[in-house]
């Protein structure tokens, strides 16, 4: 696995062209959704979509995510903490898709998800948003 060199945490586009982890969040029953990308390098990005692959725009975050990557002999553990305050108006429950793009040592990419709904990987396909999160007001 090719792991990007650590850099200072910063927003970066096109992280899906190398090893990165992605989280998709969509309010159940709605078309809009958000995409968060986290690289082991410390780079990140966040986007809002009006509907499936349409109306993409950069999403402003109150503070940059905190990303930590720990590589051991046979695994890579990446954790990311992000303030989701910008989603405060999004009704519950949320459907969440967890995905990864893995670059191998010679530059080939493989695509990982809890489920690939179609014959080709498509992380934006809401049929792959398998995690259901429920929230409660305090």
N, C-alpha and C positions, 0 to 999 in steps of 0.2 A: 504494500500500500504506500502510495506517495502522500506524505503529509506536508502541507505547506509550512514554511518556516515562520515561527512566531514573529509578529510585528505588534506595534502599539495598536490597541483597540481602535478601529475606525470603520466607517461605512465604506463598503466597496460593492460595486455591481458585478454581475456575472459570476458570482461565486459557484454556481452550479457547473461551471466548466472545469472544476477540480474537486478534490475531496471537500465535502461540506455536508451539513445536516440541515434539514428543512422541517419547519412546522407550519401546517396550514390550519387556520381556525375559521370556522363558518357557523354563524348562528343557524340552528336547525330551522328548516323551512324557508330560509332566505337564499338569495343568489349571491350576495356580496360575501367576500371572504378576504382574509389577510394571509400573507406569506412572510415568514421570518427565516432567514438563512444565517447559519452560524458556521464559521470556518474554524478548524483547529488552530489557525494562525492568529485568531483574535479578531479577524475581520467579520463584519456582519452586514446584513441589509434587511429592510422591511418594506413591504409593498402592500397596497390596498387594491382590490379588484372590485369592479361593479358586478361582474358576473363571470362565468367561465372564460378565462383568458382575455377578458375585455375590460378596458378602462384602467389599465395598470398605472399606478402613480406611486411615487416614494411616500412612505409613511413616516411621519415625524415621531420620534420617541422623546419622552421627557428626559431620559438619560441613556447613555449607551449601555447595551447589554454587557454583563460580566461573563466572559467565556474563559473556561479553563480546560486545558487538554493535558492528559497524562497518558504517555505511551509506555506500555510494558512489553515484555517479550512477544506476547501473542495477542495483545489487544490494545485498543485505543479507547480511552474514556473521555468524552467531551461533555461538559456541563455548561449550561447557559442560563443565566438569570436575566429576565427582562421584565420591565414594568409594563403591564398591559393596561395602564390607565386610559390609553386612547381608545380602548374597546369598551369603556364604561357604559355606553349606550347600547351595546350589542345584547339583545335578549338571550337568556338561557333557555334551553341547554345549547351547548356548543358541540359541534362535530369537529374532531381534530384528526389531521393526517400527519403521521410521523414518517419521515423519509431520509434517505442518505444517498449521496453520490460518492462513489469511491473510485479514486484514480489509482491504477496499478503502476508498478515501477517503470513501465514503458509508455505510460500516457494513455492507456485504454481506460474507458469509463464503464462502471457498472452501476445499476440503479436499483436501490433497495427500498422497499415499503412494506407496511404491514399487509397490504394487498395491492396487486396490480389488477384493476378491474378489466382492462382490455388486453389485447395481444401485445401492445407496446407499452412501455412505461409512460405514464402521464400523471405526474404528481398533482396536477390541477383538477383531475377528475374527482368530484366529490364522492363518488361511489367508493373511493379509497380512504375517505375520512372515517375511520372505524372507531376511534375513541370518542365516547360520548361523555361530556363533562357537564355536571349540573352545578349551578351556583345558588347561593342564598343571600339575601340582603341581611345585614347585621341589625 
